[in-house]
Amino acid sequence: MAEGIAKKILPKYFHIESAGIEAHGLNPYTVKTMNEIEIDISNNKSKSIKIEDLNKFELIITLCGDARDKCLILNSGLNHIHWDISDPANCKGKEEKIRKEYSETRDLIFKYMQTLK
């Protein structure tokens, strides 16, 4: 979600990439949730970050505690922001509850992303 939102609202001269500690595939709820705000991420790929690649970025943003806690190199002077956002993939329950969690997460990421403009 973050990559799609960033590419939509941030200046086009920004080079934006998204990756996680592990690649898990593109979540269908994420695709549907982003389509609701007319951002198509259906061709995006789930990627994992290589620690040695972190130095090529001017800013690194982590979105959940898992990334912040498992990527200890982030404490080594890199320009890093952490947004403590729950991973909607961990939501359990009925369809309506899950979709609501994804929408709330998307909207929160959108709000935080606006601060980078």
Secondary structure, 3 states (H helix, E strand, C coil): CHHHHHHHHCCCCCCCCCCECCCCCCCHHHHHHHHCCCCCCCCCCCCECCHHHHHHCCCEEECCHHHHHHCHHHHCCCCEEECCCCCHHHCCCCHHHHHHHHHHHHHHHHHHHHCCC
